[in-house]
Amino acid sequence: MNLLSSTYIFSFFTLLSRILGYLRDILIAIFLGASIFADAFFVAFRLPNTFRRLFAEGTFNAAFIPSYVSIKDNNKDEGKKFADDVFNFLVLILLFIIILVEIFAPFLVYLIAPGFVEDTQKFNLAVEFTRITFPFLLFVSLSSFFSGVLNSNNKFAAAASAPIILNIIMILSLLSSYFLGLSFAKQLSYSVTFAGILQLLFLIFFTKKFYNPSLYFKIKLSNKVKFFFRKLLPSIFSSGVTQINILVGTIIASFEASAVSYLYYADRIYQINLALAGIAVGTVSLPVLSKAFNEKDNLKIFNIQNKSIELSLLLSIPASLGLILASEEIVSALFGYGSFNEENVKMTASALKYFGYGVPAFALIKIFSNFFFARNDTKTPFYISFFIVLLNIFLSISFFKEFGFIIIPIATSISTWIGVFIYLIILKRKKILLLENYLLKNILKIILNTVFMLTALIFALDLYADNLDYYYKYKAVYLMLIVCFVASIYLILCYLIGVLKKRNFKFND
């Protein structure tokens, strides 16, 4: 397997999904802006969408793939039985959770958006939308199961492209609501659940070649399945720490008007890079890392780990500095239309800037946790992630009155960077990670190339300042041209100095 090629395939479809997600969000910004309807929908969508990110973006795979690969490589029949047991238990648990949420939706909304209680209309809307969207959890979680099966067989395209369906359906929902005069937020809520059904059917079709589920709702679980589910909860928490921090941020931000929307739009932008630098690299490296660990090939293990870190930083460092430098231009070009006014742009850009400082850390957390997951160790990442979340909560609450919602991205970035350093200390002490000399040299090359890229970016932003103005009609076109220009310079430089060579990321299966 080639880490770079597989990451490219995964990243291509993920990026396509994110672009469509951007088109979806710009339509939401135009039609809903930062209104109470937008806030209510974002809160309702936050919980199932958080679960989507937790399950679909590597967390479920982190627990499932090491166990599944180990079992099926030894015995295919045992692998099938293990997968069936996991599938059936998932269905039962998820159905139970959805029923509970449908009954106790007001209580749930109160927990994730306590600030809404003071506004009865906003609170009731959030409850209504939550009940409509939450069944999405069932379909997206099962979709993640089938994605895990595909990824275990080094098939990444279908799993990476499945989220595209959600964005297409939501876009169609917004457009149809506009032409038919329907409620934007309500139709969006229905579209979420419908998209989940289509996404599941899509993945079932592509998984047939490798696995066909047997539905029997068996409660009695084997020791292997029990071991998997014992790993699942801590892996969800640890691998999804960034998403949990965002959920925490939503809860705290609900006490400030429009803050939930500002954080949502900022989150949508930086998540594009996180999907490439953290999720894509982590997803494609985990199966081959798990196999190398089962084979006890230490040389291969250390090589995969070093290359995963290198590729993650190659993608995240330039993105981080780009977001910091051009946050306002990016937000304006992407969302500065219709109901999304200049004040909304400035507030969202402030959040994006501080999230930008944490982008490399968000990506590295994904990579480092995999080093433990491949060894079936979910406790260590759990403890580190638990500390990160507690620190984030402490910082956010302590300084919220003084700084307002902007403390949330600041606290998220600070706590995650501290988590990265804790990971490095533990990895070194346990001798799980051996940093090669070439890695340190390549990181310096990446930083140097980033400096050249930033120089080009500053020049382009200054040259086309008038074309990026809030009131300029085609500002998004100029932003895309600038991004393509500076990204091309960076990638060409990386290739010329030997950092971005396909053969350097080749691993024998």
C-alpha positions as CSV (number, residue, x, y, z in Angstrom):
1,M,0.0,0.0,0.0
2,N,1.1,3.5,-0.7
3,L,0.2,6.0,2.1
4,L,0.4,9.0,-0.2
5,S,-1.7,7.4,-3.0
6,S,-4.4,6.1,-0.6
7,T,-4.4,9.5,1.2
8,Y,-4.8,11.2,-2.1
9,I,-7.8,9.0,-3.0
10,F,-9.4,9.5,0.4
11,S,-8.6,13.3,0.4
12,F,-10.0,13.8,-3.1
13,F,-13.5,12.5,-2.2
14,T,-13.3,14.2,1.2
15,L,-12.4,17.5,-0.4
16,L,-15.2,17.1,-2.9
17,S,-17.6,16.5,0.0
18,R,-16.2,19.6,1.8
19,I,-16.7,21.8,-1.2
20,L,-20.3,20.7,-1.5
21,G,-20.6,21.2,2.2
22,Y,-19.3,24.8,1.6
23,L,-22.0,25.3,-1.1
24,R,-24.5,23.9,1.4
25,D,-23.4,26.3,4.2
26,I,-23.2,29.3,1.9
27,L,-26.9,28.7,1.0
28,I,-27.7,28.4,4.8
29,A,-25.8,31.6,5.4
30,I,-27.8,33.4,2.6
31,F,-31.2,32.1,3.6
32,L,-30.8,31.9,7.4
33,G,-27.8,34.0,8.3
34,A,-27.2,34.0,12.0
35,S,-30.9,34.0,12.9
36,I,-32.8,32.1,15.6
37,F,-33.7,29.5,13.0
38,A,-30.1,29.0,12.1
39,D,-29.1,28.7,15.8
40,A,-31.9,26.2,16.4
41,F,-31.0,24.1,13.4
42,F,-27.3,24.1,14.2
43,V,-28.0,22.9,17.7
44,A,-30.3,20.2,16.5
45,F,-27.9,19.1,13.8
46,R,-24.9,19.4,16.1
47,L,-25.5,16.2,18.1
48,P,-26.2,13.7,15.3
49,N,-23.5,15.5,13.2
50,T,-21.0,15.2,16.1
51,F,-21.8,11.5,16.2
52,R,-21.3,11.4,12.4
53,R,-17.9,12.9,12.8
54,L,-17.1,10.6,15.8
55,F,-18.1,7.5,14.0
56,A,-17.4,8.3,10.3
57,E,-14.1,10.1,10.7
58,G,-11.9,7.5,12.1
59,T,-13.2,6.9,15.6
60,F,-15.2,3.7,14.9
61,N,-12.4,2.5,12.7
62,A,-9.9,3.1,15.5
63,A,-11.6,0.4,17.6
64,F,-13.0,-1.8,14.8
65,I,-10.2,-2.1,12.2
66,P,-7.4,-3.5,14.5
67,S,-9.7,-6.2,15.9
68,Y,-11.4,-7.0,12.6
69,V,-8.1,-7.2,10.6
70,S,-6.5,-9.5,13.2
71,I,-9.5,-11.9,13.3
72,K,-10.2,-12.1,9.6
73,D,-6.6,-12.5,8.6
74,N,-6.4,-15.6,10.8
75,N,-9.9,-16.9,9.9
76,K,-12.3,-15.4,7.4
77,D,-15.4,-17.2,9.0
78,E,-14.5,-15.9,12.4
79,G,-14.1,-12.4,10.9
80,K,-17.6,-12.7,9.4
81,K,-19.1,-13.8,12.7
82,F,-17.3,-11.0,14.6
83,A,-18.6,-8.4,12.1
84,D,-22.2,-9.8,12.3
85,D,-22.2,-9.6,16.1
86,V,-20.9,-6.0,16.1
87,F,-23.5,-5.0,13.4
88,N,-26.5,-6.5,15.2
89,F,-25.5,-5.1,18.6
90,L,-25.0,-1.7,17.1
91,V,-28.5,-1.8,15.6
92,L,-30.1,-2.6,18.9
93,I,-28.1,0.0,20.9
94,L,-28.7,2.7,18.4
95,L,-32.5,2.1,18.1
96,F,-32.7,2.3,21.9
97,I,-30.8,5.6,22.0
98,I,-33.0,7.1,19.3
99,I,-36.2,6.2,21.1
100,L,-34.9,7.8,24.3
101,V,-33.9,11.0,22.5
102,E,-37.2,11.2,20.7
103,I,-39.0,11.0,24.1
104,F,-36.6,13.3,26.1
105,A,-35.6,15.7,23.3
106,P,-36.4,18.9,25.4
107,F,-34.1,17.7,28.1
108,L,-31.3,17.0,25.6
109,V,-31.7,20.4,24.0
110,Y,-31.5,21.9,27.5
111,L,-28.2,20.1,28.1
112,I,-26.5,21.1,24.8
113,A,-27.9,24.6,24.6
114,P,-28.9,25.8,28.0
115,G,-28.8,29.4,26.9
116,F,-31.8,28.7,24.6
117,V,-34.2,28.4,27.6
118,E,-34.5,32.2,27.9
119,D,-35.9,32.3,24.3
120,T,-39.0,30.0,24.2
121,Q,-39.3,30.1,20.4
122,K,-35.7,29.2,19.8
123,F,-35.8,26.4,22.3
124,N,-39.0,24.9,20.9
125,L,-37.6,25.1,17.4
126,A,-34.4,23.3,18.5
127,V,-36.5,20.5,20.1
128,E,-38.6,20.1,17.0
129,F,-35.6,20.0,14.7
130,T,-33.7,17.6,17.1
131,R,-36.6,15.0,16.9
132,I,-36.5,15.2,13.1
133,T,-32.7,14.9,12.6
134,F,-31.7,12.5,15.3
135,P,-32.7,9.2,13.5
136,F,-29.7,10.2,11.2
137,L,-27.6,8.8,14.0
138,L,-28.7,5.2,13.2
139,F,-28.0,5.4,9.6
140,V,-24.7,7.2,9.8
141,S,-23.4,4.9,12.5
142,L,-24.2,1.8,10.5
143,S,-22.6,3.5,7.5
144,S,-19.4,3.9,9.5
145,F,-19.5,0.2,10.2
146,F,-19.6,-0.7,6.5
147,S,-16.9,2.0,5.9
148,G,-14.8,0.2,8.5
149,V,-15.2,-3.1,6.6
150,L,-14.1,-1.4,3.3
151,N,-11.1,0.4,4.9
152,S,-10.0,-2.9,6.4
153,N,-9.7,-4.2,2.9
154,N,-7.7,-1.0,1.8
155,K,-10.8,0.3,-0.1
156,F,-11.2,4.0,0.7
157,A,-13.0,5.6,-2.2
158,A,-16.6,4.6,-1.4
159,A,-16.3,5.3,2.3
160,A,-14.8,8.7,1.6
161,S,-17.4,9.7,-1.0
162,A,-20.5,8.6,1.0
163,P,-20.7,11.9,2.9
164,I,-21.2,13.7,-0.5
165,I,-24.7,12.4,-0.5
166,L,-25.6,14.3,2.7
167,N,-24.4,17.6,1.2
168,I,-26.2,17.1,-2.1
169,I,-29.5,16.3,-0.4
170,M,-29.2,19.3,1.9
171,I,-28.4,21.6,-1.0
172,L,-31.5,20.3,-2.9
173,S,-33.6,20.8,0.2
174,L,-32.6,24.4,0.5
175,L,-33.2,25.1,-3.2
176,S,-36.5,23.4,-3.3
177,S,-37.6,25.3,-0.1
178,Y,-36.7,28.5,-1.8
179,F,-38.7,27.8,-5.0
180,L,-41.6,26.2,-3.1
181,G,-41.8,28.7,-0.3
182,L,-41.2,26.1,2.5
183,S,-39.5,26.5,5.8
184,F,-35.7,26.3,5.2
185,A,-34.7,25.0,8.7
186,K,-37.5,22.4,8.9
187,Q,-36.9,21.0,5.4
188,L,-33.1,20.9,6.2
189,S,-33.9,18.8,9.2
190,Y,-35.9,16.3,7.2
191,S,-33.2,16.2,4.5
192,V,-30.6,15.1,7.1
193,T,-32.4,11.9,8.0
194,F,-33.3,11.1,4.4
195,A,-29.6,11.5,3.4
196,G,-28.6,9.1,6.1
197,I,-30.8,6.4,4.6
198,L,-29.3,6.9,1.1
199,Q,-25.8,7.0,2.5
200,L,-26.3,3.6,4.2
201,L,-27.7,2.0,1.1
202,F,-24.8,3.3,-0.9
203,L,-22.2,1.7,1.3
204,I,-24.1,-1.6,1.6
205,F,-23.9,-1.9,-2.1
206,F,-20.1,-1.4,-2.3
207,T,-19.4,-3.6,0.7
208,K,-21.2,-6.7,-0.8
209,K,-18.0,-7.9,-2.3
210,F,-16.3,-8.2,1.0
211,Y,-19.2,-8.7,3.5
212,N,-22.9,-9.4,3.7
213,P,-24.5,-8.8,7.1
214,S,-26.7,-11.4,8.8
215,L,-29.5,-9.8,10.8
216,Y,-30.4,-11.8,13.9
217,F,-30.4,-9.3,16.9
218,K,-28.4,-11.7,19.1
219,I,-27.8,-10.3,22.6
220,K,-25.2,-12.9,23.7
221,L,-21.8,-11.6,22.7
222,S,-18.5,-13.4,22.2
223,N,-15.5,-12.4,24.2
224,K,-14.0,-10.8,21.1
225,V,-17.0,-8.6,20.6
226,K,-17.2,-7.7,24.3
227,F,-13.5,-6.6,24.0
228,F,-14.3,-4.5,21.0
229,F,-17.2,-2.6,22.7
230,R,-15.0,-2.1,25.7
231,K,-12.5,-0.4,23.4
232,L,-15.2,1.5,21.5
233,L,-16.3,4.0,24.1
234,P,-12.8,5.2,25.1
235,S,-11.8,5.3,21.4
236,I,-14.8,7.5,20.6
237,F,-13.9,9.9,23.3
238,S,-10.2,10.0,22.5
239,S,-10.2,10.0,18.7
240,G,-13.1,12.4,18.6
241,V,-11.7,14.9,21.2
242,T,-11.8,17.8,18.7
243,Q,-15.5,17.2,18.0
244,I,-16.2,16.8,21.7
245,N,-14.5,20.2,22.3
246,I,-16.7,21.8,19.6
247,L,-19.8,20.3,21.3
248,V,-18.6,21.7,24.6
249,G,-18.1,25.0,22.8
250,T,-21.6,25.0,21.5
251,I,-23.0,24.5,25.0
252,I,-21.1,27.5,26.4
253,A,-21.6,29.7,23.3
254,S,-25.4,29.2,23.5
255,F,-25.4,32.0,26.2
256,E,-24.3,34.6,23.7
257,A,-26.5,35.7,20.8
258,S,-25.5,34.3,17.4
259,A,-22.3,32.7,18.8
260,V,-23.4,29.2,18.0
261,S,-23.6,30.2,14.3
262,Y,-20.2,31.9,14.3
263,L,-18.6,28.8,15.7
264,Y,-20.4,26.6,13.3
265,Y,-19.2,28.5,10.2
266,A,-15.7,28.8,11.5
267,D,-15.7,25.1,12.3
268,R,-16.8,24.3,8.8
269,I,-13.8,26.0,7.3
270,Y,-11.0,24.6,9.4
271,Q,-12.5,21.1,9.3
272,I,-11.7,21.0,5.6
273,N,-8.0,20.8,6.3
274,L,-8.5,18.6,9.4
275,A,-10.3,16.1,7.1
276,L,-7.2,15.9,4.9
277,A,-4.3,16.2,7.4
278,G,-5.8,14.3,10.3
279,I,-8.7,12.1,9.3
280,A,-7.5,11.1,5.8
281,V,-3.9,10.2,6.9
282,G,-5.2,8.5,10.1
283,T,-7.8,6.5,8.3
284,V,-5.6,5.1,5.5
285,S,-2.6,4.4,7.8
286,L,-4.5,2.5,10.6
287,P,-5.1,-0.7,8.6
288,V,-1.5,-1.1,7.5
289,L,-0.2,-0.1,10.9
290,S,-2.5,-2.6,12.6
291,K,-1.2,-5.3,10.2
292,A,2.4,-4.4,10.8
293,F,1.8,-4.6,14.6
294,N,0.2,-8.1,14.2
295,E,3.3,-9.2,12.2
296,K,5.5,-7.6,14.9
297,D,7.5,-5.8,12.3
298,N,9.0,-3.0,14.4
299,L,10.9,-1.4,11.5
300,K,7.8,-1.1,9.4
301,I,5.8,0.2,12.4
302,F,8.2,3.0,13.1
303,N,8.4,3.9,9.4
304,I,4.6,4.1,9.0
305,Q,4.3,6.3,12.1
306,N,7.0,8.7,11.0
307,K,5.6,9.0,7.5
308,S,2.1,9.6,9.0
309,I,3.4,12.4,11.1
310,E,5.3,13.9,8.2
311,L,2.3,13.8,5.8
312,S,0.0,15.2,8.5
313,L,2.3,18.2,9.1
314,L,2.9,18.7,5.4
315,L,-0.8,19.3,5.0
316,S,-1.6,21.1,8.3
317,I,1.2,23.6,8.9
318,P,0.6,25.7,5.7
319,A,-3.1,25.5,6.2
320,S,-2.8,26.7,9.8
321,L,-0.8,29.8,8.9
322,G,-3.0,30.5,5.9
323,L,-6.1,30.5,8.1
324,I,-4.5,32.8,10.6
325,L,-3.3,35.2,8.0
326,A,-6.4,35.4,5.8
327,S,-9.2,34.5,8.1
328,E,-11.4,37.5,7.3
329,E,-10.9,37.2,3.6
330,I,-11.8,33.5,3.7
331,V,-14.9,33.9,5.7
332,S,-16.1,36.9,3.6
333,A,-15.5,35.1,0.3
334,L,-17.2,31.9,1.5
335,F,-20.1,33.2,3.6
336,G,-20.4,37.0,3.1
337,Y,-23.6,37.1,1.2
338,G,-27.3,37.7,1.8
339,S,-28.2,37.7,5.5
340,F,-24.6,37.1,6.5
341,N,-23.5,40.7,7.1
342,E,-20.1,42.3,7.7
343,E,-20.4,42.0,11.5
344,N,-21.1,38.2,11.1
345,V,-18.0,38.0,8.9
346,K,-15.7,39.7,11.5
347,M,-17.0,37.5,14.4
348,T,-16.7,34.3,12.5
349,A,-13.2,35.3,11.2
350,S,-12.1,35.9,14.8
351,A,-13.1,32.4,15.7
352,L,-11.5,30.9,12.6
353,K,-8.2,32.7,13.3
354,Y,-7.8,31.1,16.7
355,F,-9.0,27.7,15.5
356,G,-6.2,28.1,12.9
357,Y,-3.5,28.1,15.6
358,G,-4.7,24.6,16.6
359,V,-5.0,22.9,13.2
360,P,-1.7,21.0,13.3
361,A,-2.5,19.9,16.9
362,F,-6.0,18.7,15.9
363,A,-4.4,16.6,13.1
364,L,-1.6,15.2,15.2
365,I,-4.0,14.1,17.9
366,K,-5.7,11.9,15.3
367,I,-2.4,10.5,14.2
368,F,-0.9,9.9,17.7
369,S,-4.1,8.2,19.0
370,N,-3.8,5.7,16.2
371,F,-0.4,4.6,17.4
372,F,-2.1,3.3,20.6
373,F,-5.2,2.0,18.8
374,A,-3.2,-0.2,16.5
375,R,-1.8,-1.8,19.7
376,N,-5.4,-2.2,21.1
377,D,-4.6,0.4,23.8
378,T,-7.6,2.7,24.1
379,K,-7.1,3.7,27.7
380,T,-4.0,5.9,27.2
381,P,-5.6,8.1,24.5
382,F,-8.8,8.2,26.6
383,Y,-7.0,9.6,29.7
384,I,-5.1,12.2,27.6
385,S,-8.3,13.2,25.8
386,F,-10.2,13.4,29.0
387,F,-7.6,15.8,30.3
388,I,-7.8,17.9,27.1
389,V,-11.6,18.2,27.4
390,L,-11.5,19.2,31.1
391,L,-8.8,21.8,30.4
392,N,-10.8,23.2,27.5
393,I,-14.0,23.4,29.7
394,F,-12.0,25.1,32.5
395,L,-10.4,27.7,30.3
396,S,-13.7,28.4,28.4
397,I,-15.8,28.8,31.5
398,S,-13.2,30.7,33.4
399,F,-12.7,33.4,30.8
400,F,-16.1,33.4,29.0
401,K,-17.4,36.5,30.8
402,E,-14.2,38.4,30.0
403,F,-13.6,37.4,26.4
404,G,-17.0,36.1,25.2
405,F,-17.4,33.3,22.7
406,I,-13.9,33.9,21.3
407,I,-12.4,32.2,24.3
408,I,-13.8,28.9,22.9
409,P,-11.5,28.5,19.9
410,I,-8.6,29.9,22.0
411,A,-9.2,27.3,24.7
412,T,-9.7,24.5,22.2
413,S,-6.4,25.2,20.5
414,I,-4.4,25.7,23.7
415,S,-5.8,22.5,25.3
416,T,-5.2,20.4,22.2
417,W,-1.5,21.6,21.8
418,I,-0.9,20.6,25.5
419,G,-2.4,17.2,24.7
420,V,0.0,16.8,21.7
421,F,3.0,17.4,24.0
422,I,1.6,14.9,26.6
423,Y,1.2,12.4,23.8
424,L,4.9,12.9,22.7
425,I,6.2,12.4,26.2
426,I,4.2,9.2,26.7
427,L,5.1,7.9,23.2
428,K,8.8,8.4,24.0
429,R,8.7,7.0,27.5
430,K,6.9,3.8,26.3
431,K,9.2,3.6,23.3
432,I,6.2,3.4,21.0
433,L,7.6,6.2,18.7
434,L,11.1,6.5,17.4
435,L,11.5,9.8,15.6
436,E,13.8,9.4,12.6
437,N,16.4,12.0,11.7
438,Y,14.9,12.4,8.2
439,L,11.5,13.4,9.8
440,L,13.0,16.3,11.7
441,K,14.9,17.4,8.5
442,N,11.7,17.2,6.4
443,I,9.7,19.2,9.0
444,L,12.2,22.0,8.7
445,K,11.8,21.8,4.9
446,I,8.0,21.9,5.3
447,I,8.4,25.1,7.5
448,L,10.7,26.7,4.9
449,N,8.3,26.0,2.1
450,T,5.5,27.4,4.1
451,V,7.4,30.7,4.5
452,F,7.7,30.9,0.7
453,M,4.0,30.1,0.4
454,L,3.0,32.8,2.9
455,T,5.1,35.3,1.0
456,A,3.1,34.5,-2.1
457,L,-0.2,34.6,-0.1
458,I,0.6,38.1,1.3
459,F,1.4,39.4,-2.2
460,A,-1.8,37.9,-3.7
461,L,-4.0,39.2,-0.9
462,D,-2.6,42.7,-1.3
463,L,-2.8,42.6,-5.1
464,Y,-6.4,41.5,-5.2
465,A,-7.6,43.3,-2.0
466,D,-10.4,45.1,-3.9
467,N,-11.6,41.9,-5.4
468,L,-11.9,40.3,-2.0
469,D,-13.9,43.2,-0.5
470,Y,-17.1,42.2,1.2
471,Y,-19.3,43.9,-1.4
472,Y,-17.5,42.5,-4.5
473,K,-19.7,40.0,-6.2
474,Y,-17.2,37.5,-7.4
475,K,-14.9,37.5,-4.4
476,A,-15.2,33.7,-4.0
477,V,-13.7,33.2,-7.5
478,Y,-10.6,35.3,-6.6
479,L,-10.2,33.5,-3.3
480,M,-10.2,30.1,-5.1
481,L,-7.6,31.4,-7.6
482,I,-5.4,32.6,-4.8
483,V,-5.7,29.3,-2.9
484,C,-4.8,27.3,-6.0
485,F,-1.9,29.6,-6.8
486,V,-0.2,29.5,-3.3
487,A,-1.0,25.8,-2.9
488,S,0.6,25.0,-6.2
489,I,3.7,26.9,-5.2
490,Y,3.9,25.0,-1.9
491,L,3.4,21.5,-3.4
492,I,5.8,22.1,-6.2
493,L,8.5,23.2,-3.7
494,C,7.8,20.2,-1.6
495,Y,8.2,17.9,-4.6
496,L,11.4,19.6,-5.8
497,I,13.2,19.3,-2.4
498,G,12.1,15.6,-2.1
499,V,9.5,15.9,0.7
500,L,6.6,14.9,-1.6
501,K,7.8,11.8,-3.4
502,K,5.4,9.0,-3.9
503,R,8.0,6.3,-3.5
504,N,8.8,7.6,0.0
505,F,5.4,6.6,1.3
506,K,5.3,3.0,-0.1
507,F,4.8,0.1,2.3
508,N,4.7,-3.5,1.5
509,D,1.4,-5.2,2.4
